[in-house]
Amino acid sequence: MKVGLITFHYAHHYGAQLQAYALQKAVEKFGYSCEIIDYVRPDTIEGSSLFKKGISLGAVLSNIHTLLHLPSFRRRRQRFNDFVKERMKLGGKRYTSLEDLMENPPAYDRYLCGSDQVWNPAIFRPEGLDPAFFLAFAGERKKAAYAPSFGMSSIPMRYAASLKEYLSGFSALSARESSGSEIIRELTGRDAEVVLDPTMLLDEPDWQRVCPDERRNEPYLLCYFISDPAPYSETVRRISRMLKLPIVTLCGSRKPIPGSKSRIYDAGPKEFLGLIRDSAFVCTNSFHGTAFSIIFKKDFYCFESARELGRPSGTRLQNLLGRLGLEDRLLLPAHGKSLPESPDMGIDYGMVMEKLERERQKSMDYLGRALE
């Protein structure tokens, strides 16, 4: 059986490419052939370019910073492109619009969409739901969803009717967060299972095979923040002093933690994995930074990002930590609580891995049923 998967696979973002790769590999574990439908929107291509368009202050400052580190950013770009080329099995045709897909739809026995925020209307330009990520081009063939995210706790009313119609064509529905499952239930009356992010369907040996062969031998504290790390800087420096570890910053937000021993701008997906694998401790506000810290059994703290603070419980970070009994690894920017004297001694990974394996099996069971 041949499965066609549509997701964010092209975006130069660690989580996007790694989840796409992981979901393809998870489908293949059932013995099915799986191809990623090579659907790349123009706004995704623009968002992954080296330089930003426009003359806003943010765009200008970003472009100046890119020029100052141009060789590193070029290596980063090439590494993302190489990861797609070397690790993913793409369909034979590139699609750049829904019209392209409708005129010449790719033919598969089963269609799968997910994961990432493919159902979030706010991230596209122009804003709105993209029918391609609801498999509108698949006709009457069987369609299933694995862990798509709306990226919000409730859907604006202007999208409710069309979203309900899109969801009606699915034989199997799931969500990445409990808030997404509730949105589906309210609109359709159907239960949607909350499943793991695809990156966690693969285990540590699976990911070790993706990591670079070379290792960093000196112990370090890895910092990876996808927004300005200023609210967390003092806490991170304090952990660094307590553990006597130098800080290595993977600059997701381009802004390093002050006092970092080194700043890394050129990491692709493989290098991202290697930096977590080789670290002694991780501080991050990234979901996938947290997920891979757990997969590689690292001591870590994750921080709720500023944009998540006003949301109700049900974010993917809270969901994940709650399911694995790791709620105490989440810190607020102004956390107001004392760090333990030895922050590297707080995780019982024997218990965590037992819970993760149960969750992994439940998620794989859902995926298997969805594809049958």
Sine and cosine of phi, psi and omega as CSV:
sin_phi,cos_phi,sin_psi,cos_psi,sin_omega,cos_omega
0.00,0.00,0.62,-0.78,-0.05,-1.00
-0.93,-0.38,0.82,-0.57,-0.06,-1.00
-0.94,-0.34,0.73,-0.68,0.11,-0.99
-0.97,-0.25,0.81,-0.58,-0.06,-1.00
-0.92,-0.38,0.78,-0.63,0.10,-1.00
-0.89,-0.46,0.77,-0.63,-0.07,-1.00
-0.28,-0.96,-0.09,-1.00,0.15,-0.99
-1.00,0.09,0.96,-0.28,-0.01,-1.00
-0.88,-0.48,-0.31,0.95,-0.10,-0.99
-1.00,-0.05,-0.51,0.86,-0.10,-0.99
-0.81,0.59,0.67,-0.74,-0.01,-1.00
-0.99,0.12,0.93,0.36,-0.04,-1.00
-0.64,-0.77,0.75,-0.66,-0.12,-0.99
-0.83,0.55,-0.76,0.65,-0.05,-1.00
-0.89,0.46,-0.65,0.76,-0.05,-1.00
-0.89,0.46,-0.77,0.63,-0.06,-1.00
-0.94,0.33,-0.60,0.80,-0.05,-1.00
-0.95,0.32,-0.58,0.81,0.04,-1.00
-0.94,0.34,-0.58,0.82,0.03,-1.00
-0.90,0.43,-0.73,0.68,0.04,-1.00
-0.86,0.51,-0.70,0.72,-0.07,-1.00
-0.91,0.42,-0.66,0.75,-0.02,-1.00
-0.93,0.37,-0.62,0.79,0.09,-1.00
-0.87,0.49,-0.71,0.70,0.00,-1.00
-0.91,0.42,-0.59,0.80,0.00,-1.00
-0.91,0.42,-0.66,0.75,0.05,-1.00
-0.88,0.47,-0.64,0.77,-0.02,-1.00
-0.92,0.40,-0.40,0.91,0.04,-1.00
-0.90,0.44,-0.34,0.94,0.05,-1.00
-1.00,0.07,-0.01,1.00,0.00,-1.00
1.00,0.00,0.13,0.99,0.00,-1.00
-1.00,0.00,0.44,-0.90,0.20,-0.98
-0.99,0.15,0.65,-0.76,-0.02,-1.00
-0.66,-0.75,0.78,-0.62,0.11,-0.99
-0.86,-0.50,0.57,-0.82,0.12,-0.99
-1.00,0.04,0.83,-0.56,0.05,-1.00
-0.93,0.37,0.85,-0.52,-0.15,-0.99
-0.99,0.15,0.94,0.35,0.02,-1.00
-0.98,-0.18,0.90,-0.43,-0.05,-1.00
-0.76,-0.65,0.93,-0.36,-0.01,-1.00
-0.95,0.30,0.49,-0.87,0.05,-1.00
-0.84,0.54,-0.59,0.81,-0.01,-1.00
-0.94,0.34,-0.43,0.90,0.08,-1.00
-0.95,0.32,-0.66,0.75,0.04,-1.00
-0.88,0.47,-0.70,0.71,0.01,-1.00
-0.90,0.44,-0.65,0.76,-0.02,-1.00
-0.92,0.38,-0.36,0.93,-0.01,-1.00
-0.99,-0.17,0.13,0.99,0.01,-1.00
-0.97,0.23,0.34,-0.94,-0.03,-1.00
-0.91,0.41,-0.64,0.77,-0.08,-1.00
-0.90,-0.43,0.60,-0.80,0.00,-1.00
-1.00,0.08,0.58,-0.81,0.08,-1.00
-0.99,0.14,0.35,-0.94,0.08,-1.00
0.99,-0.16,0.17,-0.99,-0.04,-1.00
-0.86,-0.51,0.33,0.94,0.07,-1.00
-0.91,0.42,0.35,-0.94,-0.02,-1.00
-0.86,0.51,-0.67,0.74,0.00,-1.00
-0.87,0.49,-0.70,0.72,0.00,-1.00
-0.91,0.42,-0.67,0.74,-0.01,-1.00
-0.90,0.44,-0.72,0.69,-0.01,-1.00
-0.90,0.43,-0.64,0.77,0.03,-1.00
-0.89,0.46,-0.68,0.73,-0.03,-1.00
-0.93,0.37,-0.59,0.81,0.07,-1.00
-0.89,0.45,-0.70,0.71,0.01,-1.00
-0.88,0.47,-0.66,0.76,0.03,-1.00
-0.88,0.48,-0.69,0.73,0.02,-1.00
-0.88,0.47,-0.62,0.78,-0.01,-1.00
-0.92,0.39,-0.44,0.90,-0.03,-1.00
-0.83,-0.56,0.57,0.82,-0.16,-0.99
-0.84,0.54,-0.71,0.70,0.02,-1.00
-0.85,0.53,-0.64,0.77,0.01,-1.00
-0.91,0.41,-0.70,0.72,-0.03,-1.00
-0.94,0.35,-0.51,0.86,0.09,-1.00
-0.92,0.38,-0.65,0.76,0.06,-1.00
-0.89,0.45,-0.67,0.74,0.02,-1.00
-0.86,0.52,-0.75,0.67,0.00,-1.00
-0.86,0.51,-0.71,0.70,-0.01,-1.00
-0.90,0.44,-0.62,0.79,0.00,-1.00
-0.92,0.40,-0.60,0.80,0.09,-1.00
-0.91,0.42,-0.70,0.71,0.02,-1.00
-0.89,0.45,-0.64,0.77,0.01,-1.00
-0.91,0.41,-0.59,0.81,0.00,-1.00
-0.89,0.46,-0.68,0.73,0.04,-1.00
-0.89,0.46,-0.71,0.70,-0.07,-1.00
-0.91,0.42,-0.66,0.76,-0.14,-0.99
-1.00,0.02,-0.48,0.87,-0.18,-0.98
-0.94,-0.35,-0.33,0.94,-0.09,-1.00
-0.94,-0.34,0.57,-0.82,0.09,-1.00
-0.98,-0.19,0.95,-0.32,-0.05,-1.00
-0.99,-0.16,0.46,-0.89,0.16,-0.99
-0.89,0.45,0.25,-0.97,-0.14,-0.99
-0.98,0.22,-0.18,0.98,-0.07,-1.00
-0.84,-0.55,0.68,-0.73,0.10,-1.00
-1.00,0.04,0.79,-0.62,0.06,-1.00
-0.93,-0.38,0.67,-0.75,0.01,-1.00
-0.84,-0.54,0.06,1.00,0.01,-1.00
-0.41,-0.91,0.33,-0.95,0.09,-1.00
-0.88,0.47,-0.59,0.81,0.00,-1.00
-0.87,0.50,-0.66,0.75,0.06,-1.00
-0.85,0.52,-0.71,0.71,-0.03,-1.00
-0.91,0.40,-0.64,0.77,-0.03,-1.00
-0.94,0.33,-0.60,0.80,-0.04,-1.00
-0.95,0.31,-0.60,0.80,-0.05,-1.00
-0.66,-0.75,0.93,0.38,-0.14,-0.99
-0.91,0.42,0.65,-0.76,0.07,-1.00
-0.93,0.38,0.65,-0.76,-0.10,-1.00
-0.98,-0.18,0.85,-0.52,0.06,-1.00
-0.64,-0.76,0.28,-0.96,0.06,-1.00
-0.98,0.22,-0.57,0.82,0.03,-1.00
-0.70,-0.71,0.50,-0.86,0.04,-1.00
-0.85,-0.52,0.66,-0.75,-0.05,-1.00
-0.73,-0.68,0.73,-0.68,0.11,-0.99
-0.87,-0.49,0.46,-0.89,-0.01,-1.00
0.84,-0.55,0.19,-0.98,-0.03,1.00
-0.98,-0.19,-0.67,-0.75,0.00,-1.00
0.93,0.36,-0.13,-0.99,-0.13,-0.99
-1.00,0.03,0.76,0.65,-0.05,-1.00
-0.94,0.35,-0.29,0.96,0.01,-1.00
-0.96,-0.30,0.32,0.95,0.01,-1.00
-1.00,-0.05,0.94,-0.34,-0.06,-1.00
-0.93,0.37,-0.31,0.95,-0.12,-0.99
-0.99,0.14,-0.21,0.98,-0.11,-0.99
-1.00,-0.09,-0.13,0.99,-0.02,-1.00
-1.00,-0.06,0.41,-0.91,0.07,-1.00
-0.81,-0.59,0.92,-0.38,0.03,1.00
-0.95,0.30,0.35,-0.94,-0.05,-1.00
-0.88,0.47,0.59,-0.81,0.06,-1.00
0.53,-0.85,0.24,-0.97,0.07,-1.00
-0.95,0.32,0.65,-0.76,0.04,-1.00
-0.98,-0.20,0.94,-0.35,-0.03,-1.00
-0.85,0.53,-0.41,0.91,0.00,-1.00
-0.86,0.51,-0.62,0.79,-0.02,-1.00
-0.98,0.17,-0.02,1.00,0.18,-0.98
-0.95,-0.30,0.23,0.97,0.09,-1.00
0.87,0.49,0.62,0.79,-0.01,-1.00
-0.88,0.48,-0.37,0.93,-0.05,-1.00
-1.00,0.06,-0.08,1.00,-0.15,-0.99
-0.99,0.10,-0.10,0.99,0.01,-1.00
0.90,0.43,-0.71,-0.71,-0.06,-1.00
-1.00,-0.04,0.05,1.00,0.00,-1.00
-0.93,0.36,0.34,-0.94,-0.10,-0.99
-0.92,0.39,0.75,-0.66,-0.03,-1.00
-0.83,-0.56,0.68,-0.73,0.02,-1.00
-0.69,-0.72,0.42,-0.91,0.02,-1.00
-0.87,-0.49,0.76,-0.65,0.10,-1.00
-0.89,-0.46,0.95,-0.32,0.15,-0.99
0.83,0.56,0.60,0.80,0.13,-0.99
-0.93,0.36,0.40,-0.92,-0.01,-1.00
-0.82,-0.57,0.61,-0.79,0.14,-0.99
-1.00,0.08,-0.27,0.96,0.01,-1.00
0.93,0.36,0.20,0.98,-0.01,-1.00
-0.42,-0.91,0.38,-0.93,-0.08,-1.00
-0.99,0.14,-0.30,0.95,0.07,-1.00
-0.51,-0.86,0.48,-0.87,-0.05,-1.00
-1.00,-0.09,0.75,-0.66,0.08,-1.00
-0.82,0.57,0.63,-0.78,-0.10,-1.00
-0.84,0.54,-0.51,0.86,-0.04,-1.00
-0.91,0.42,-0.27,0.96,0.01,-1.00
-0.97,-0.23,-0.10,0.99,-0.18,-0.98
-0.88,0.47,-0.72,0.69,-0.08,-1.00
-0.91,0.41,-0.74,0.68,-0.02,-1.00
-0.92,0.38,-0.59,0.81,0.03,-1.00
-0.90,0.44,-0.68,0.73,0.03,-1.00
-0.86,0.51,-0.67,0.75,0.01,-1.00
-0.91,0.42,-0.70,0.71,0.00,-1.00
-0.87,0.49,-0.66,0.75,-0.07,-1.00
-0.94,0.34,-0.40,0.92,-0.08,-1.00
-0.91,0.42,-0.35,0.94,-0.06,-1.00
-1.00,0.06,0.02,1.00,-0.08,-1.00
-1.00,-0.05,0.69,-0.72,0.09,-1.00
-1.00,0.10,-0.37,0.93,0.01,-1.00
-0.58,-0.82,0.76,-0.66,-0.04,-1.00
-0.82,-0.58,0.66,-0.75,0.11,-0.99
-0.57,-0.82,0.12,-0.99,-0.01,-1.00
-0.58,-0.81,0.36,-0.93,-0.01,-1.00
-1.00,0.07,-0.45,0.90,0.00,-1.00
-0.81,-0.59,0.40,-0.92,0.04,-1.00
-0.89,0.45,-0.53,0.85,0.03,-1.00
-0.90,0.44,-0.60,0.80,0.05,-1.00
-0.92,0.39,-0.64,0.77,0.05,-1.00
-0.88,0.48,-0.63,0.78,0.00,-1.00
-0.93,0.37,-0.63,0.78,0.05,-1.00
-0.86,0.51,-0.71,0.71,0.00,-1.00
-0.90,0.44,-0.67,0.74,-0.01,-1.00
-0.90,0.44,-0.68,0.73,-0.02,-1.00
-0.90,0.43,-0.59,0.81,-0.07,-1.00
-0.99,0.12,-0.56,0.83,-0.16,-0.99
-0.89,-0.46,-0.29,0.96,-0.10,-0.99
0.97,0.24,0.12,0.99,-0.01,-1.00
-0.98,-0.21,0.54,-0.84,0.09,-1.00
-0.99,0.16,0.69,-0.72,0.06,-1.00
-0.85,-0.52,0.88,-0.47,-0.05,-1.00
-0.92,0.39,0.66,-0.75,0.10,-1.00
-1.00,0.05,0.88,-0.47,-0.10,-0.99
-0.87,-0.49,0.24,-0.97,-0.02,-1.00
-0.93,0.36,0.49,-0.87,0.22,-0.98
-0.83,0.56,0.63,-0.78,-0.06,-1.00
-0.81,0.58,-0.51,0.86,-0.02,-1.00
-0.86,0.51,-0.43,0.90,-0.05,-1.00
-1.00,-0.05,0.02,1.00,0.14,-0.99
-0.97,0.23,-0.37,0.93,0.06,-1.00
-0.99,-0.12,0.54,-0.84,-0.03,-1.00
-0.99,-0.13,0.00,-1.00,-0.09,-1.00
-0.84,0.54,-0.72,0.70,0.03,-1.00
-0.86,0.52,-0.59,0.81,0.06,-1.00
-0.86,0.52,-0.70,0.72,-0.05,-1.00
-0.98,0.21,-0.49,0.87,0.07,-1.00
-0.86,0.51,-0.55,0.83,0.00,-1.00
-0.94,0.35,-0.28,0.96,0.03,-1.00
-1.00,-0.04,-0.46,0.89,-0.06,-1.00
-0.89,0.46,0.41,-0.91,0.11,-0.99
-0.89,0.46,0.48,-0.88,0.03,-1.00
-0.93,0.37,-0.63,0.77,-0.04,-1.00
-0.95,0.31,0.56,-0.83,-0.03,-1.00
-0.85,-0.53,0.45,-0.90,0.14,-0.99
-1.00,0.00,0.82,-0.57,-0.13,-0.99
-1.00,-0.03,-0.42,0.91,0.00,-1.00
-0.99,0.12,0.75,-0.66,0.01,-1.00
-0.91,0.42,0.56,-0.83,-0.02,-1.00
-0.42,-0.91,0.33,-0.94,0.13,-0.99
-0.99,-0.15,0.89,-0.46,0.00,-1.00
-1.00,0.00,0.76,-0.65,0.10,-1.00
-0.91,-0.41,0.80,-0.61,0.06,-1.00
-0.67,-0.74,0.96,-0.28,-0.03,-1.00
-0.86,-0.52,0.75,-0.67,-0.03,-1.00
-1.00,-0.05,0.03,1.00,0.14,-0.99
-0.66,-0.75,0.11,-0.99,-0.06,-1.00
-0.78,0.63,0.86,-0.51,-0.05,-1.00
-0.98,0.17,0.05,1.00,-0.07,-1.00
-0.79,0.62,-0.68,0.74,-0.02,-1.00
-0.90,0.44,-0.32,0.95,-0.08,-1.00
-0.95,-0.32,-0.08,1.00,-0.20,-0.98
-0.86,0.52,-0.71,0.70,-0.06,-1.00
-0.91,0.41,-0.65,0.76,0.03,-1.00
-0.89,0.46,-0.68,0.74,0.00,-1.00
-0.90,0.44,-0.69,0.72,0.01,-1.00
-0.90,0.43,-0.56,0.83,0.04,-1.00
-0.91,0.41,-0.69,0.73,0.06,-1.00
-0.88,0.47,-0.66,0.75,0.02,-1.00
-0.86,0.51,-0.69,0.72,0.02,-1.00
-0.92,0.39,-0.66,0.75,-0.03,-1.00
-0.89,0.46,-0.63,0.78,-0.06,-1.00
-1.00,-0.07,-0.09,1.00,-0.04,-1.00
0.82,0.57,0.73,0.68,0.00,-1.00
-0.87,-0.49,0.74,-0.67,0.11,-0.99
-0.93,0.36,0.47,-0.88,-0.03,-1.00
-1.00,-0.07,0.80,-0.60,0.16,-0.99
-0.93,-0.37,0.85,-0.53,-0.06,-1.00
-0.97,-0.26,0.87,-0.50,0.22,-0.98
-1.00,0.02,0.93,-0.37,-0.27,-0.96
-1.00,0.09,0.97,0.24,0.07,-1.00
-0.91,0.42,-0.61,0.79,0.01,-1.00
-0.99,-0.14,0.06,1.00,-0.05,-1.00
0.95,0.30,-0.14,0.99,-0.02,-1.00
-0.96,-0.28,0.91,-0.41,-0.05,-1.00
-0.99,0.15,0.32,-0.95,0.18,-0.98
-0.93,0.36,0.78,-0.62,0.05,-1.00
-0.83,0.56,0.68,-0.73,0.00,-1.00
1.00,0.00,0.11,0.99,0.02,-1.00
-0.89,0.45,0.67,-0.74,0.06,-1.00
-0.94,0.35,-0.63,0.78,0.04,-1.00
-0.55,-0.83,0.42,-0.91,0.00,-1.00
-0.83,-0.56,0.77,-0.64,-0.10,-1.00
-0.91,-0.42,0.87,-0.50,-0.01,-1.00
-0.92,-0.39,-0.17,0.99,-0.19,-0.98
-0.95,-0.31,0.18,0.98,-0.06,-1.00
-0.95,0.31,0.74,-0.67,0.20,-0.98
-1.00,-0.07,-0.16,-0.99,-0.02,-1.00
-0.85,0.53,-0.67,0.74,0.00,-1.00
-0.91,0.42,-0.67,0.74,-0.02,-1.00
-0.92,0.39,-0.58,0.81,0.09,-1.00
-0.84,0.55,-0.75,0.67,0.03,-1.00
-0.88,0.48,-0.69,0.73,-0.01,-1.00
-0.89,0.45,-0.60,0.80,0.01,-1.00
-0.90,0.43,-0.63,0.78,0.05,-1.00
-0.95,0.31,-0.71,0.70,-0.01,-1.00
-0.82,0.57,-0.66,0.75,-0.13,-0.99
-1.00,0.00,-0.06,1.00,-0.07,-1.00
-0.98,0.20,0.33,-0.94,0.10,-0.99
-0.99,-0.10,-0.41,0.91,-0.02,-1.00
-0.37,-0.93,0.51,-0.86,-0.01,-1.00
-0.79,-0.61,0.70,-0.71,0.19,-0.98
-0.85,-0.52,0.78,-0.62,-0.10,-0.99
-0.40,-0.92,0.38,-0.93,0.23,-0.97
-0.87,-0.50,0.34,0.94,0.02,-1.00
-0.99,-0.15,0.68,-0.74,0.06,-1.00
-0.87,0.49,-0.74,0.67,-0.05,-1.00
-0.96,0.29,-0.45,0.89,0.17,-0.98
-0.88,0.48,-0.64,0.77,0.04,-1.00
-0.94,0.35,-0.72,0.70,-0.05,-1.00
-0.86,0.52,-0.71,0.70,-0.03,-1.00
-0.97,0.24,-0.43,0.90,0.15,-0.99
-0.88,0.48,-0.64,0.77,0.02,-1.00
-0.94,0.33,-0.72,0.70,-0.01,-1.00
-0.85,0.53,-0.66,0.75,0.00,-1.00
-1.00,0.01,0.14,0.99,0.09,-1.00
0.84,0.54,0.74,0.67,0.01,-1.00
-1.00,-0.09,0.54,-0.84,0.23,-0.97
-0.95,0.31,0.66,-0.75,-0.10,-0.99
-0.37,-0.93,0.32,-0.95,0.32,-0.95
-0.80,-0.60,0.66,-0.75,0.14,-0.99
-0.89,-0.45,0.46,-0.89,-0.10,-0.99
-0.86,-0.50,0.72,-0.70,0.06,-1.00
-0.92,0.39,0.82,-0.57,0.00,-1.00
-0.94,0.35,0.39,-0.92,-0.09,-1.00
-0.84,0.54,-0.62,0.79,-0.05,-1.00
-0.96,0.29,-0.28,0.96,0.01,-1.00
-1.00,0.01,-0.28,0.96,-0.16,-0.99
-0.88,0.47,-0.55,0.83,-0.04,-1.00
-1.00,0.05,-0.02,1.00,-0.05,-1.00
-1.00,0.05,0.43,-0.90,0.08,-1.00
-0.94,0.34,0.26,-0.96,0.05,-1.00
-0.86,0.50,0.49,-0.87,-0.07,-1.00
0.81,-0.59,-0.03,1.00,0.10,-1.00
-0.92,0.40,0.36,-0.93,-0.08,-1.00
-0.89,0.45,-0.56,0.83,0.01,-1.00
-0.92,0.40,-0.71,0.70,0.03,-1.00
-0.91,0.42,-0.65,0.76,0.05,-1.00
-0.84,0.54,-0.76,0.65,-0.06,-1.00
-0.89,0.46,-0.77,0.63,-0.05,-1.00
-0.90,0.44,-0.61,0.79,0.01,-1.00
-0.91,0.42,-0.65,0.76,-0.03,-1.00
-0.94,0.35,-0.41,0.91,-0.05,-1.00
-0.97,-0.26,0.09,1.00,0.02,-1.00
0.94,0.34,0.54,0.84,-0.07,-1.00
-0.89,-0.45,0.45,0.89,-0.05,-1.00
-0.84,0.54,-0.50,0.86,-0.06,-1.00
-0.96,0.29,-0.10,0.99,0.04,-1.00
-1.00,0.01,0.02,1.00,0.01,-1.00
-0.99,-0.16,0.83,-0.56,0.02,-1.00
-0.88,-0.48,0.59,-0.81,0.12,-0.99
-1.00,0.08,0.39,-0.92,0.00,-1.00
-0.80,0.59,-0.73,0.68,0.09,-1.00
-0.96,-0.29,0.96,0.26,-0.24,-0.97
-0.94,0.33,-0.48,0.88,0.09,-1.00
0.92,0.39,0.13,0.99,0.04,-1.00
-0.85,-0.53,0.47,-0.89,-0.05,-1.00
-0.97,0.24,0.66,-0.75,0.14,-0.99
-0.95,0.31,0.51,-0.86,0.07,-1.00
-0.90,0.43,0.40,-0.92,-0.03,-1.00
-0.88,0.48,-0.55,0.84,0.03,-1.00
-0.80,-0.59,1.00,0.08,-0.09,-1.00
-0.90,0.43,-0.24,0.97,0.00,-1.00
-1.00,0.04,0.10,1.00,-0.06,-1.00
-0.91,-0.42,0.36,0.93,-0.19,-0.98
-0.99,-0.17,-0.07,1.00,-0.15,-0.99
-0.90,-0.44,0.84,-0.55,0.10,-1.00
-1.00,-0.05,1.00,-0.05,-0.11,-0.99
-0.96,0.28,-0.30,0.96,0.12,-0.99
-0.88,0.48,-0.74,0.67,0.01,-1.00
-0.93,0.36,-0.66,0.75,-0.02,-1.00
-0.88,0.48,-0.70,0.72,-0.04,-1.00
-0.93,0.38,-0.54,0.84,0.09,-1.00
-0.88,0.47,-0.72,0.70,0.01,-1.00
-0.92,0.40,-0.66,0.75,-0.01,-1.00
-0.90,0.45,-0.65,0.76,-0.01,-1.00
-0.91,0.42,-0.60,0.80,0.06,-1.00
-0.90,0.43,-0.71,0.71,0.01,-1.00
-0.91,0.42,-0.63,0.78,0.02,-1.00
-0.89,0.46,-0.68,0.73,-0.01,-1.00
-0.91,0.42,-0.66,0.75,0.04,-1.00
-0.87,0.49,-0.67,0.74,-0.02,-1.00
-0.93,0.36,-0.65,0.76,0.04,-1.00
-0.92,0.39,-0.58,0.81,0.06,-1.00
-0.88,0.48,-0.70,0.71,0.06,-1.00
-0.86,0.51,-0.74,0.68,-0.03,-1.00
-0.87,0.49,-0.66,0.75,0.03,-1.00
-0.88,0.47,-0.69,0.73,0.01,-1.00
-0.91,0.40,-0.63,0.78,-0.04,-1.00
-0.90,0.43,-0.50,0.87,-0.05,-1.00
-1.00,-0.06,-0.19,0.98,-0.06,-1.00
-0.89,0.46,0.00,0.00,0.00,0.00
